[in-house]
Amino acid sequence: NSGLYPRTGLANNLQLVARLIGGGLPTRIFYVSQGGYDTHTGQRGAQENRLKELADSVKAFTDDLTAMGVFDRVMIMTFSEFGRRVAQNGSNGTDHGAAAPMFLIGPKMKAGLLGAEPSLAPADLLDGDIKFNTDFRSVYASILQSWLNTPSVPILGKQFDPLPILA
């Protein structure tokens, strides 16, 4: 590796994945995780730290893949199994919510926001949660069909409208 990775668990895992990709391992999907976003209490400092670790780790990873000349064949996707509520709870945190952001990163990804920008206006919330406007299964279908050239129906159980994710 030629990237300068921070000394964190996520960065260590991404550094290993970069080595595997750079070494020619033919694996098509790698999965790493980062915990610590379930912030029911003391959210401000915890989320700041998690997001900085994510940003610094992904930056090192993309720099490393670019230096190796392999970033053009890599797509990074971030996701979570739950979002956060808009309103703060009584413990300076937020509880589980309905919608969560996903990021697709890579030189072949179309830049910009897919779907409508979510509204934080109280009248636009659903029981205190941001309303999602893009089904995550459409994102998965898009990745399967457009990036991995794999039929999505056998995996997702039905057809979901693909999104224009590739530039």
C-alpha positions as a Markdown table, in Angstrom:
| # | Residue | x | y | z |
|---|---|---|---|---|
| 1 | Asn | 0.0 | 0.0 | 0.0 |
| 2 | Ser | 1.1 | 3.5 | -0.7 |
| 3 | Gly | -1.8 | 5.3 | 1.0 |
| 4 | Leu | -1.3 | 7.0 | 4.4 |
| 5 | Tyr | -4.0 | 5.3 | 6.4 |
| 6 | Pro | -5.2 | 6.5 | 9.9 |
| 7 | Arg | -4.7 | 4.1 | 12.7 |
| 8 | Thr | -8.3 | 3.0 | 13.1 |
| 9 | Gly | -10.1 | -0.3 | 12.7 |
| 10 | Leu | -12.0 | 0.8 | 9.5 |
| 11 | Ala | -8.8 | 2.1 | 7.9 |
| 12 | Asn | -7.0 | -1.1 | 8.7 |
| 13 | Asn | -9.8 | -3.1 | 7.0 |
| 14 | Leu | -9.8 | -0.9 | 4.0 |
| 15 | Gln | -6.0 | -1.1 | 3.7 |
| 16 | Leu | -6.3 | -4.9 | 3.6 |
| 17 | Val | -9.0 | -4.7 | 0.9 |
| 18 | Ala | -6.7 | -2.4 | -1.1 |
| 19 | Arg | -3.9 | -4.9 | -0.8 |
| 20 | Leu | -6.2 | -7.7 | -2.0 |
| 21 | Ile | -7.5 | -5.6 | -5.0 |
| 22 | Gly | -4.0 | -4.4 | -5.9 |
| 23 | Gly | -2.7 | -8.0 | -5.7 |
| 24 | Gly | -5.2 | -9.1 | -8.3 |
| 25 | Leu | -7.6 | -11.1 | -6.1 |
| 26 | Pro | -10.7 | -11.7 | -8.4 |
| 27 | Thr | -13.2 | -11.2 | -5.6 |
| 28 | Arg | -16.0 | -8.9 | -6.8 |
| 29 | Ile | -17.4 | -7.8 | -3.4 |
| 30 | Phe | -15.6 | -6.9 | -0.2 |
| 31 | Tyr | -17.5 | -5.9 | 3.0 |
| 32 | Val | -16.1 | -3.9 | 5.9 |
| 33 | Ser | -18.1 | -2.3 | 8.7 |
| 34 | Gln | -17.8 | 0.5 | 11.1 |
| 35 | Gly | -19.9 | 0.6 | 14.2 |
| 36 | Gly | -20.7 | 3.3 | 16.7 |
| 37 | Tyr | -23.6 | 5.1 | 15.0 |
| 38 | Asp | -26.3 | 3.8 | 17.3 |
| 39 | Thr | -26.2 | 7.1 | 19.3 |
| 40 | His | -29.1 | 7.1 | 21.7 |
| 41 | Thr | -26.9 | 9.2 | 24.1 |
| 42 | Gly | -24.1 | 11.7 | 23.6 |
| 43 | Gln | -24.5 | 11.8 | 19.9 |
| 44 | Arg | -22.6 | 14.9 | 19.0 |
| 45 | Gly | -19.1 | 13.9 | 19.8 |
| 46 | Ala | -19.7 | 10.2 | 18.9 |
| 47 | Gln | -21.1 | 11.0 | 15.4 |
| 48 | Glu | -18.4 | 13.6 | 14.7 |
| 49 | Asn | -15.7 | 11.0 | 15.5 |
| 50 | Arg | -17.3 | 8.2 | 13.5 |
| 51 | Leu | -17.8 | 10.5 | 10.4 |
| 52 | Lys | -14.3 | 11.8 | 10.6 |
| 53 | Glu | -13.0 | 8.2 | 10.8 |
| 54 | Leu | -15.1 | 7.3 | 7.8 |
| 55 | Ala | -14.0 | 10.3 | 5.7 |
| 56 | Asp | -10.3 | 9.8 | 6.6 |
| 57 | Ser | -10.4 | 6.1 | 5.9 |
| 58 | Val | -12.2 | 6.3 | 2.6 |
| 59 | Lys | -9.8 | 9.1 | 1.5 |
| 60 | Ala | -6.8 | 7.0 | 2.2 |
| 61 | Phe | -8.4 | 4.0 | 0.5 |
| 62 | Thr | -9.3 | 6.0 | -2.7 |
| 63 | Asp | -5.8 | 7.6 | -2.7 |
| 64 | Asp | -4.2 | 4.1 | -2.4 |
| 65 | Leu | -6.3 | 2.6 | -5.2 |
| 66 | Thr | -5.6 | 5.6 | -7.4 |
| 67 | Ala | -1.9 | 5.2 | -6.9 |
| 68 | Met | -2.1 | 1.5 | -7.7 |
| 69 | Gly | -4.0 | 2.4 | -10.9 |
| 70 | Val | -7.1 | 0.2 | -10.0 |
| 71 | Phe | -9.6 | 2.7 | -8.7 |
| 72 | Asp | -11.4 | 2.9 | -12.0 |
| 73 | Arg | -12.7 | -0.7 | -11.4 |
| 74 | Val | -13.9 | -0.1 | -7.8 |
| 75 | Met | -17.1 | 1.3 | -6.5 |
| 76 | Ile | -17.6 | 2.0 | -2.8 |
| 77 | Met | -21.1 | 1.9 | -1.2 |
| 78 | Thr | -22.0 | 3.0 | 2.3 |
| 79 | Phe | -25.2 | 2.0 | 3.9 |
| 80 | Ser | -26.9 | 1.5 | 7.3 |
| 81 | Glu | -29.7 | -0.7 | 8.5 |
| 82 | Phe | -31.4 | 2.3 | 10.1 |
| 83 | Gly | -31.5 | 6.1 | 10.0 |
| 84 | Arg | -31.7 | 8.5 | 12.9 |
| 85 | Arg | -34.7 | 10.5 | 14.2 |
| 86 | Val | -34.7 | 14.2 | 13.4 |
| 87 | Ala | -35.5 | 15.3 | 17.0 |
| 88 | Gln | -33.0 | 14.9 | 19.8 |
| 89 | Asn | -34.2 | 12.6 | 22.7 |
| 90 | Gly | -33.7 | 13.4 | 26.4 |
| 91 | Ser | -30.2 | 11.9 | 26.5 |
| 92 | Asn | -28.6 | 14.2 | 23.9 |
| 93 | Gly | -28.9 | 11.6 | 21.2 |
| 94 | Thr | -31.4 | 10.4 | 18.6 |
| 95 | Asp | -33.3 | 7.2 | 18.3 |
| 96 | His | -33.7 | 4.9 | 15.3 |
| 97 | Gly | -35.4 | 6.6 | 12.3 |
| 98 | Ala | -36.7 | 5.4 | 8.9 |
| 99 | Ala | -34.5 | 7.0 | 6.2 |
| 100 | Ala | -30.7 | 6.9 | 6.0 |
| 101 | Pro | -28.2 | 8.2 | 3.4 |
| 102 | Met | -26.3 | 5.9 | 1.1 |
| 103 | Phe | -23.1 | 6.9 | -0.7 |
| 104 | Leu | -21.8 | 5.5 | -4.0 |
| 105 | Ile | -18.2 | 6.5 | -4.5 |
| 106 | Gly | -16.0 | 5.9 | -7.5 |
| 107 | Pro | -14.7 | 7.4 | -10.7 |
| 108 | Lys | -17.4 | 5.7 | -12.8 |
| 109 | Met | -20.3 | 6.8 | -10.5 |
| 110 | Lys | -22.6 | 9.6 | -11.6 |
| 111 | Ala | -22.1 | 12.6 | -9.3 |
| 112 | Gly | -24.9 | 14.2 | -7.4 |
| 113 | Leu | -28.0 | 13.4 | -5.4 |
| 114 | Leu | -30.3 | 10.6 | -6.6 |
| 115 | Gly | -33.9 | 11.2 | -5.5 |
| 116 | Ala | -35.4 | 14.3 | -3.9 |
| 117 | Glu | -33.6 | 16.2 | -1.2 |
| 118 | Pro | -35.3 | 15.2 | 2.1 |
| 119 | Ser | -37.3 | 17.7 | 4.0 |
| 120 | Leu | -36.7 | 18.4 | 7.7 |
| 121 | Ala | -39.9 | 20.5 | 8.0 |
| 122 | Pro | -42.1 | 19.1 | 10.9 |
| 123 | Ala | -45.1 | 18.9 | 8.6 |
| 124 | Asp | -43.1 | 16.7 | 6.1 |
| 125 | Leu | -42.0 | 14.1 | 8.7 |
| 126 | Leu | -43.7 | 10.8 | 9.2 |
| 127 | Asp | -44.1 | 10.3 | 13.0 |
| 128 | Gly | -40.9 | 12.3 | 13.5 |
| 129 | Asp | -38.9 | 10.5 | 10.8 |
| 130 | Ile | -37.6 | 11.7 | 7.5 |
| 131 | Lys | -39.6 | 10.2 | 4.7 |
| 132 | Phe | -37.5 | 8.1 | 2.3 |
| 133 | Asn | -38.0 | 8.8 | -1.3 |
| 134 | Thr | -35.7 | 6.2 | -2.9 |
| 135 | Asp | -36.1 | 2.6 | -2.1 |
| 136 | Phe | -32.7 | 1.1 | -1.1 |
| 137 | Arg | -33.6 | -1.9 | -3.2 |
| 138 | Ser | -33.6 | 0.2 | -6.3 |
| 139 | Val | -30.0 | 1.2 | -5.4 |
| 140 | Tyr | -29.1 | -2.5 | -4.9 |
| 141 | Ala | -30.8 | -3.4 | -8.2 |
| 142 | Ser | -28.9 | -0.7 | -10.0 |
| 143 | Ile | -25.6 | -1.9 | -8.6 |
| 144 | Leu | -26.3 | -5.5 | -9.4 |
| 145 | Gln | -27.5 | -4.9 | -12.9 |
| 146 | Ser | -25.3 | -1.9 | -14.0 |
| 147 | Trp | -22.1 | -2.5 | -12.1 |
| 148 | Leu | -21.9 | -6.3 | -11.5 |
| 149 | Asn | -23.8 | -7.3 | -14.6 |
| 150 | Thr | -26.0 | -9.6 | -12.5 |
| 151 | Pro | -29.7 | -10.1 | -12.7 |
| 152 | Ser | -31.3 | -8.5 | -9.6 |
| 153 | Val | -34.6 | -10.3 | -9.4 |
| 154 | Pro | -33.2 | -13.7 | -8.1 |
| 155 | Ile | -31.4 | -11.7 | -5.3 |
| 156 | Leu | -34.1 | -9.1 | -4.5 |
| 157 | Gly | -37.1 | -11.3 | -5.1 |
| 158 | Lys | -38.7 | -8.9 | -7.6 |
| 159 | Gln | -37.8 | -6.2 | -10.1 |
| 160 | Phe | -37.0 | -2.7 | -8.7 |
| 161 | Asp | -36.5 | 0.3 | -11.0 |
| 162 | Pro | -32.8 | 0.8 | -11.6 |
| 163 | Leu | -31.3 | 4.2 | -11.1 |
| 164 | Pro | -28.8 | 6.0 | -13.3 |
| 165 | Ile | -25.7 | 5.4 | -11.1 |
| 166 | Leu | -23.0 | 5.2 | -13.8 |
| 167 | Ala | -21.5 | 8.3 | -15.4 |
